[in-house]
Amino acid sequence: MRIDDYVAELGKALCGPPGPKHDLVVEARDSLADTADALEAEGLARDEAERLAVREFGAITEIVPSYQRELTAAAGRRLGLLMLISLPITVLMWSVVWRFYPTNSLAVWVARPDWYDTASRWLDILQLSTGLYGGLSLFALGRGTRWIRRPRLVTKWLGIIVWSMLPVTVGLGLVLSYGAGMQETAQTFLPAVLANLVTAAFWGLQLYGATRCLRVSRTA
């Protein structure tokens, strides 16, 4: 097998974030090319040098597991970093918005239902807890890999937690926005509109990252 064929097959066999995957494939190509160049300098024909370099590098089935473990950890680190950053930002952003929305805040807050404060507190706890787990996952899949035997499970559970918690936080957010008898809607208050757009973007990124984590953890 020639180097180009080997690298193409390796790329098809791997599943993970495009950036880290590209880096691993390029690293493999460079290593193979260097070996083939050395063999060619010793007098072998280029075709034979590439085939020998591929045989020495190892079969695809032998190389893929270690590469896939790295890609699985990379997917988890990316989602962990996103959770660590996005969820505190979301909580802080909405805390600021609620100071000015609704504009007739005194009348609304006085008339709010008894469950409102409890639901608001639980929403903050869930969001911050998920963000904390994202930070712990980021550490575990970085420096913590020396102590963790199965980092794949960290990535897998990060995806599961995001998929499980996001519908809950979305539901609580909608209840808090529209279930407290507010006459002024979030669609007519500019800061709330911007906050909704940022929050929706974060949700989309989180779901995308969680889906990728589940996919690559199955592949690993």
ChimeraX attribute file (.defattr): number of C-alpha atoms within 10 A of each C-alpha:
attribute: neighborCount
match mode: 1-to-1
recipient: residues
	/A:1	14
	/A:2	17
	/A:3	21
	/A:4	13
	/A:5	11
	/A:6	18
	/A:7	19
	/A:8	12
	/A:9	12
	/A:10	20
	/A:11	16
	/A:12	8
	/A:13	15
	/A:14	21
	/A:15	22
	/A:16	24
	/A:17	18
	/A:18	11
	/A:19	10
	/A:20	15
	/A:21	19
	/A:22	14
	/A:23	11
	/A:24	19
	/A:25	17
	/A:26	14
	/A:27	12
	/A:28	18
	/A:29	19
	/A:30	13
	/A:31	15
	/A:32	26
	/A:33	18
	/A:34	14
	/A:35	19
	/A:36	24
	/A:37	16
	/A:38	14
	/A:39	18
	/A:40	16
	/A:41	12
	/A:42	10
	/A:43	9
	/A:44	15
	/A:45	12
	/A:46	15
	/A:47	14
	/A:48	15
	/A:49	24
	/A:50	25
	/A:51	17
	/A:52	19
	/A:53	23
	/A:54	24
	/A:55	14
	/A:56	11
	/A:57	15
	/A:58	11
	/A:59	12
	/A:60	15
	/A:61	10
	/A:62	10
	/A:63	13
	/A:64	18
	/A:65	15
	/A:66	12
	/A:67	20
	/A:68	22
	/A:69	21
	/A:70	20
	/A:71	26
	/A:72	30
	/A:73	27
	/A:74	23
	/A:75	30
	/A:76	35
	/A:77	26
	/A:78	21
	/A:79	27
	/A:80	31
	/A:81	17
	/A:82	19
	/A:83	30
	/A:84	22
	/A:85	16
	/A:86	22
	/A:87	23
	/A:88	17
	/A:89	16
	/A:90	18
	/A:91	17
	/A:92	12
	/A:93	18
	/A:94	16
	/A:95	12
	/A:96	13
	/A:97	18
	/A:98	14
	/A:99	10
	/A:100	13
	/A:101	20
	/A:102	20
	/A:103	12
	/A:104	12
	/A:105	14
	/A:106	9
	/A:107	11
	/A:108	17
	/A:109	14
	/A:110	8
	/A:111	12
	/A:112	15
	/A:113	12
	/A:114	9
	/A:115	10
	/A:116	15
	/A:117	12
	/A:118	9
	/A:119	15
	/A:120	14
	/A:121	10
	/A:122	13
	/A:123	20
	/A:124	20
	/A:125	14
	/A:126	16
	/A:127	21
	/A:128	20
	/A:129	16
	/A:130	22
	/A:131	22
	/A:132	18
	/A:133	19
	/A:134	28
	/A:135	20
	/A:136	18
	/A:137	26
	/A:138	26
	/A:139	15
	/A:140	21
	/A:141	27
	/A:142	15
	/A:143	10
	/A:144	14
	/A:145	13
	/A:146	10
	/A:147	10
	/A:148	13
	/A:149	9
	/A:150	11
	/A:151	22
	/A:152	26
	/A:153	18
	/A:154	24
	/A:155	31
	/A:156	23
	/A:157	18
	/A:158	26
	/A:159	26
	/A:160	15
	/A:161	14
	/A:162	22
	/A:163	18
	/A:164	11
	/A:165	14
	/A:166	17
	/A:167	12
	/A:168	14
	/A:169	17
	/A:170	15
	/A:171	13
	/A:172	18
	/A:173	16
	/A:174	11
	/A:175	14
	/A:176	19
	/A:177	17
	/A:178	13
	/A:179	13
	/A:180	16
	/A:181	13
	/A:182	19
	/A:183	10
	/A:184	15
	/A:185	13
	/A:186	18
	/A:187	11
	/A:188	9
	/A:189	15
	/A:190	12
	/A:191	18
	/A:192	21
	/A:193	15
	/A:194	15
	/A:195	17
	/A:196	17
	/A:197	12
	/A:198	16
	/A:199	20
	/A:200	13
	/A:201	12
	/A:202	19
	/A:203	19
	/A:204	12
	/A:205	16
	/A:206	22
	/A:207	16
	/A:208	14
	/A:209	25
	/A:210	25
	/A:211	18
	/A:212	22
	/A:213	32
	/A:214	23
	/A:215	18
	/A:216	24
	/A:217	26
	/A:218	13
	/A:219	16
	/A:220	20
